[in-house]
Amino acid sequence: MSILENAITLHQQGNALEAESLYRQLLADNPDNTDLLHLLTISLLDQGQYLEAKILIQKAIQIHRSVVYLETLAEIQSLMGHFEEAIQTYIDALALDPNEPSLYYKLANTLQNAGKLEESIEIYSEALRIRPDFTEAYFARGSSGMILCRYKEALEDFQQAIILNPNFAEAYVNMGLVNQDQGLLDQALFFYQIALSINPRQIDALLNMSGVHIRQGHYDKALDLLQQLLNLAPELVEAYANLGVLYYEQGQFAEALKYFDHALTLDPNHVNAHWNRSHVWLKQGNFIKGWPDHEWRWLLQFAKPVNIDKPDWNGSPQPDATIMVYAEGGYGDTFQFYRFLPWLKKQCRRVIFYCQPGTTSLFKQCSVCDEVIEQGNPLPDFDYKVPIMSLAYLAQTTLETIPQDVPYIQADPKLVQDWQTFFSAYSGPKIGLVWSGSVTNPNGYSRSFDVAQLEPLKQFQNFHFFSLQKGPNALTDHSTIIDLNERLTDFHQTAAAIQNLDLVISVDTSVAHLAGALKRPVYLLLHYVSEWRWLQNRPDSPWYPTLRIFRQHTHSDWTSVIADVCQALASDQGVSQGISG
């Protein structure tokens, strides 16, 4: 056997180090042999020696520019995290072989890893145009679509991958994820179970099923699955992170912290462990520990930082600067954290607020900002940018130092007067109702119930109930609730309406935050597992002095919550006498 044959055999047997030594011996006699340079590159690549591998393959390319060598260079660049370089290298390879579907596929994978999901979908489509039976390309294109929340297209791609390969367990897992992301938990379980019937050791199926059972309150089932996972993979970081969530949702915060901390010992940069640990600290009122972990949200898929090339503000006073603060997350987050803008104004010369559509008119009515611009419109020049929820972190806010200058949002007096005229036709207490959270929020399932569950309110015959509900779950037909949907064209109208109501009864939605920011009475209806901002076991909120909390006694039991609300309404003199003025 020749030295080269021996080297290749060793390499194929997994002995890259000995193969490397023989390749180097051969190259000493023939330093410009591109095949040897490529073989040595691969052996170094297998050992994780990316930098020297990159130098060697670049030398081979200088001698002979081949598709194979360019493909290897692109792989190395991707592994080094140099995605832009890898993208260009794949483009160079495609210039030499424009009809090779695997090159398009690998280019699309690199675009996907670089976060360029729209572009990745286009390139996967090109690979599929050339090779319509490319199973992996359907799967990968569906994965990009899933991240972009294009659920219909993603499901079609996963289904096509399964048609081509009926035993494609990972495609069933992703079909489960699509359903899970939309809150269709039973459908998600169905697909995870199919994946496990194909491969009982499918890690992602077991992990995701545990997450579904946690959301459903089936904690024992979730624990069993996580124990199975740790038997299969004792160092699986995600399993420990899910154990943290499991115990957090049961209110066992010390156990939750133990598992989040262990996950972060295994992987100090595990985003979900940081993010979820922040909820433990914040829910316990330990804001100083909670805010730093909360900043890890920017590495989560749902977070969408403004893509503007300006430095982030670090919290230090900038008396001559203009700071652009931008809304993030949901509308409720914006209403809650808007209270920090007066503090921000004291740190700089000018404040520009870049707000969500539907809130512009309302925030222009508030005097704290120098300029209010709706997201999607051009911005004037500014010096620094900052996301609105980071203001609490930068201000080093504690439970005791939450800004208490409430109300900090006001509607236009003319709009308030218009709504007063409208409501004057209804004598007696006037109460606004919201029973459903956002359908696009992954936690929307825990903030929603059927409007029929409000039937017990009919006992209050002298009260007038008004629907403030928007979206797909808006009122369609109900004999005792007056629908305001068509009049509530934006949050400014909603705010003006609320200022004329005696009470707002709402699940955890933006309307509850808005009513609290307006300093109007609010009954907040909370799921058994509520968000960190409502703390634990408290009937009140340090964020909103006029808010009263009604919590589920057991998981998903809204009946007892409505019963508690009815009891409170019967004894609440402020409401029963009418306090809206």
N, C-alpha and C positions, 0 to 999 in steps of 0.2 A: 504493500500500500504506500502510495506517495505521501509526502508531507502534506500536500494540499488535501488529499482524500482523508488523511487522518484528522486534519484540522476540522474539516467539514463534518466528519462523523462525530468528533467530540462536541462540536457546536450543536449538532442535532440531538445529542444525548443530554444537552443542558449544561455542558461544561464549557461555558463561555470563556472562563479565565485561561484554561489551557489552550483553547482554540486561539485566543488572542495572541498568546506567546508564539504559536506556530505561524500565524498570519504575519506577525512582525518579522519573524525569521525570513519568511519568503519575500517580504517587501524590502528587506535590507538589500537583496540582490536585484530587485526590480521595483524601484520606488514609484514609478509612474504607471504601474499596472492598476487600471481603474477597478477591475473586478476584485482584486485583492484589497484595494482601498475600501471598496463597498463591504466586503466580508468583514474586514476589521471594524468598520463603522458599526455594523450590526452587532458584533460581539461586544463592543463598548456600550452600545445602546441597551443591550440585554443586561448589562451590569450597572446601568444608571449613570454612566459617564458621558453625559450629554454634551458637554463643551468640547471635549476632544473629538467625539464622534462628529459633531457639527463641522469642526475644522477639517477633518479628513474627507468628509463627503463633499465639502465645498471644493477641496483640491481635485477630487475625482470629476466634479462637474466642470471645472476649468479645463480639464483635459478632454472630457467627452460629455457633452450636455445631453443626457438621456432622461427619458421620462422616469425610469426606475430610480435614478439617483436623485432627481428632483423630488420625487415622492418620498424618499427616505429623508431628505433634508426637511421637507415640510412636516413630517412626523416628529422629527427631533425638535423643530421650532415649536410645534404644538405642545410637546411634553415639557418644554422649558417655559411655557406660558407666553411665548412670543407669537400671539395669534395673528397679528397684522402681517408679520413676516411670512408665516405659514400660508396665509391666504394668498399672498402674492406669489409664493412659490408654486402653489397648486395652479394658479392662473397661468404661470409660465409653463407648467407641465401640460396643461390643457391646450396651450398654443401649439405644442408638438403633437398632441393626440386628442383632437377635439371631440371624438366620438367614443371615448372610454367612460362608461357610466360609473365605474368605481372611483374615478378621479373626481367626478362631480359629487359623488356621495361623500368622499373624504373632505372635499372643500366645504360642502354643506355642514358636515359635522364640526368643522373648525369654526365656521360662522356661528353655529349654534353655541359652541363653547365660549365664543367671544361675545355672546349675548345679542348677536345680530340675527334675530329670529325671522324677521320678515325676509331678509335676504336668503337665509338658509332654506326657507320653504320654496323660494324660486329655484334654487339650485337642486334641491331634492326632486322637484318637478322635472327639471331637465334630465336628471338621471333616469327618472321613470319614463320620460318620453322615449329615450333610447332603449331602455330595458323595462318593458311594462310588467314583468314578473319579478321585479327587484323587491323582495319581501322586506328586507331591512330598511330600504329607503321609504317604504310606506310607513313603517313603524317610526322611523326617525322624524319624518315629516309630521306625523301625528303628534309626536312629542313636542315639537315646536309649536304646533297649533294649540296643544293643550296648555302650554305655558302662557300663550297669548289669549287664553280663554275662548278660543274658537272651537267650542266643544263639539258642534255638529260635524265640522270638517275633520276634527281629530278622531272622532268615533268612526267615521267612514274609512279613514286610513287604517286604523287598528283592525277594523272588520276585514278590510282587504288583505291585510297581512295574515290574518287568521285563515282566510279562504285559501291563500297560497300555502300556509303552513298551519294546519289545524292544531298542532301541538306547541304553538308559540305561546308559552306560558306568560312571558313578559308582556305580550300584547293584551292578554286578558287582565293582567295587573293594571296596565294603563287604562283599560276600559273601566276598571273599578275606580281608578283615580279620578277620571272624568266625572263619573257619577258622584263620587265622594265630594269633589270640589263644588258640585251643585247642590249638595245637601241631600242627594238621593242615596241614603245610606244602605237601605235594604238591597237596592240594585248593585251598589258597590260590593257588598258582601257576596252577592251571587257570583260576580265575576272573579273575586278573589278565591272563592271556593273552587271554581273551575280551574284556575291557575294551580291551586294546590292538588287538585285531582291529577293534573299532568305531572307536577313536581312537588311532592309533599314537603320538600326542603326549600321551597322558594321563599327566600328571605323577605323580599319586598311585599309579597302577598301576606305573610304572617305579620309583618310590621304594620302594614296599612290596615289590616283587619283589627289589630289591637287598637289603632287609632279610632276606627269606627265604633268599636265597642265602648271605648272611653266616652265618645260623644253621645252614645245612646244611654250611658249610665250603667252599662253591663260590666261593672268593674272586675268581677271575678273572672269572666271570660277573657277580658283584656289581660289580666294578670297571668292566666294560664298560657296565653299565646306568647307573652313576653318571656316567661320562663322557658318555653319551648325554644324560643329564639336564642336565649343565652346558653342553652344546652348545645345548640348548633354552632353558635358563634359567641364564645364567652367574652370577647372584647368588642362586641358590636356597640358602638357609641350610641346609635339611634335607639337601641333597645333601652339603654339606661335613660336617655332623654325622654322616651315615652313613659318609662316608669315614673319619672319626675312629674309628667303631666297627669298620670293616673292618680298619684297621691295628692297633687295640687287640687284636682277637681273634687276630691273627697275632703278637702280642708285639712289634710295632714301635711302641714307646711314644712315641718322639720324633716320628714321623710322625703318630701319633694326636693328640698334643698340638698339633701344627701345624694340623691341620684343625679341631679343636675351638676353638682360639684364633681361627682365621679365621672360623668360624661366629659366634663371639661378637663379633668385630669388626663383622660385618654386622648382628647383632642381639644386643646385650649382655644381653637378657633371655630368650634362647632356653633354655628349661628343660632339654630333653634334652641340649644341649651341655654345660651346667653339670653335670648329673647324671652323664653319661658321662665327662666330664673328671675328676670326683671319683674314678671308678674307676681311672683311670690313676695319679693321684697316690697313692691308697691302696694300689694293688697294688704300687707301687714303694716303699712304706713311707714316703712323704712325707705323713704325716698332717696336719701343720700346713697344708699347701696343700689337702689333700683334704677335710677336714671342712667348711670353709665351702661348697664346691660341693655337698657331700653334703646340706646343708640345703635345697637346691632341690627335694628330693624331694617337698616338700609341695605343689608346684604340678603334680605328675604325677597322672594319673587314678587310679593304683592307691593313692596315699597317702590315708589316711583319718584326719585329725586329729580328736581328740575335740572335739565341738561343745559346749563349756561356756564360759560367759562369765566367765572368770577370766584374769588376766594371765599371760603366759608368763614363766617364770623365766629370768633372763638370766645366771645363773651367779654372781652376787654373793652373799656370805654373808648369810643371813637368820636370825639366831639365834632369833628369836621366832616364825618363820613355820612353817606347815604346807604342805608341797609335795606335790602329787599327781603321781606319775610314772605314765605309762600305757604299756602294751605297744603295739607297732605292728609292722607287717610280719608276718613269719612267726614261728612258735614258736622257730625257731633263732635269729632276731634277739633274741628275748626272753632266751633262755638265755645267749647270748653277752654281752649288754650288762647283764645283771643284776649282773654283777661291779662295776658302778659305783655301786650303791645304797649300799654303806658310805661311799663318798666323799660322796654326796649327803647322807646322814644327818649328816655332820659340818658341813654348810653350813646346817642348819636345826634346828628343834626337833622336828618330827614328819614322818614320811614315810608317805604312803598309796600303796600300789601297786594300780593298777587293771589287773588282768591278764586274759588271755584265758581263755575257758571251757576246762576241761580241765587247767588249771595251778593253780587256786586252792588245792586241798588241799596240793599240793607246796610252794607258796610260803608258805603259812601255817606250814609246818614250819620254814622258815628264819626266823631271829630278827631280821634286819636291819630289817624294816619294822614300823612301829607298827600298821599296819592293812593287810589284804589284802582287796580287794573284786573280785569277778568283774564284768567288763564287762557292762553291761546292767542292773545293780542300782544303787539310789540311792547317791549319795556323800554323806558328811558334809561339813561346811563345810571349806574350805581356802583358802589365800591365793594360791598359784601353781600352775601346771601345767607339766609338761615331758614330752616324749616320750622314751622310754627310750634310743633311739639317739643323741639329741642330747646325752646326758650326756658322751659321749666328746669331742664338740666343745667343750662348756662347760668340761670339765676340761683342755682344751688337751693332750689325750693324744698322746704320740709313741710310736713303736715301742718306745722304751726305758722308757716309763712306764705301759705297759699293766698294770693291777692284776694281781698274780701270786699273790694269796691264794687258791689252789685246793686243795681243793674249796671252792666257795662256795654250792653247793646240796647238801642232804642229805635223804634220805628218812626217814620215821618208822622208828625202829629195830624197832618191832613188825612193820611191813610187810616190812622187810628180813628179819626172822626167819622170817616166813611163807614168803617166797620161798626162803629157805635150806632150809626143810623140803621145799619142792617140788623143788628142784634136787638134794637129797640122794639122790634115786633114780637119779641119773645120775653115775656115777664117771668120772673123767677130765676133761680140759679142756672147758669150756662156753663156747660162742661165739655171740653174737647177730648176726643178719644183717638188713640193710636194703638193698634193691636198687632202690627206686623213690622218687622225690621226689613232691611234691604235684602232682596232676593239674591243679590250678587255677593253678599257678604258670607264667607264660609261659616260664620257663626249665626247666620240669620235664623237658622232652625230653632235656636235657643231664645230668640227674641220675638217669637211669633206664635199666635194661636188663632183659631177660627173665631170670626166675629160673633158667631152664635153663642160662644161662651160668655158674652156680655149680657145675655138675656136677663140675669138677675137684676140688672140695673132698672128694668121696667117697673120695679116696685116703687121707684122714686117718681111718682106721677107728676109732681110739680117741677121737676128738673127738666131742662132741655139739653139733650146730648147731641154734639156736633162732631162729624167725622173730619179729622185732620189727616186722615190716612191718604197717602199718595201711592202711585205705582200699581203693579199687577194685583195687589190685594186690596185696592181701594173698594169702597162700599159699592155694591151693585143693587141690593134691594134689602131694606130693613125698615120695619114699621116704626121703630122708636128712635132712630138715629137720623139726624138731618145731614145730608151730604154737602160738604163745602168744596169738594174736589175741583170743580170748574173755576171757582173763584180764587183758589190758592195757586196762582200762576208762578210764584217764586217765593223765596223765604221772607222777603220783605212783606208780602201780603200775609204770609203765615204769622209773622211776628205781630203785625198790626191786629190780626184777628185774636191772637192769644192775649194781647193787652186788654181785650174786652171780655175775656172769659174769667169766670170765677175760679176755675180749676182745669188743669190738664191731667188726664189719666193716660199714661203711656208706658209701653214697654221701653226697653233701652234703645232709644232711637235719637236721631238728631233733633226731633221736636221736643223731647224731654230736656235736652241740653239747652235748646233755644229758650224754652219757657223758664228754665232755671236762670239763664243769663239775663232774661228780662225781669227777673225777680217776681215771677208769677207763681202761685201755688201749683205744685206738681205732686201727683201720686205716681211714683215710679214702680213698675211691676217687673220684678227680677226673677230670672231662672234660678234654679237651685245652685247652678255654677255661674256666677256672675263675673263681670269684668273687674279688673284690679281697682279701677277708679272708684268703685262703690265700697271698697274696703270689706270688712267682714263683720257680720252680726250687728251692724248698726242700722237703726231706723232712720238716721239722718245722714247728711253729706256735708263734709267740710268745703265742698266746691260750691254748693248752692244752698243758701240758708232757708229757702222756701220749699225745699224738696223733702218729701217723706217716702221712705222705702218700704215696699211690701215684697217679701221674699217667699219663694216656694219653700214649703216644709219638706217636700220630697221631690225627687227628680221628675221633672216634666209635669208636675201637678199644678195646673193653673186654676182648677176649681176652688181650691182653698184660698188662693190669692184673691180671686174675685170675691169670695165670701168675706175675706178680711177687708177688702175695699168697701163693700156694702156696709159693713159694720162701722167703718170709719166715716163714711158719708152720712150715716144716720146720726152720728154724734158730733160731726164737724160743724160747729156753729158758724164759722166763717163762710163756709160754702153754702149751708142751708139758708143763710140770711142774704147771700149775694154780696160780694165784696168788689165787684168789677168797677163799679162807678161808671 
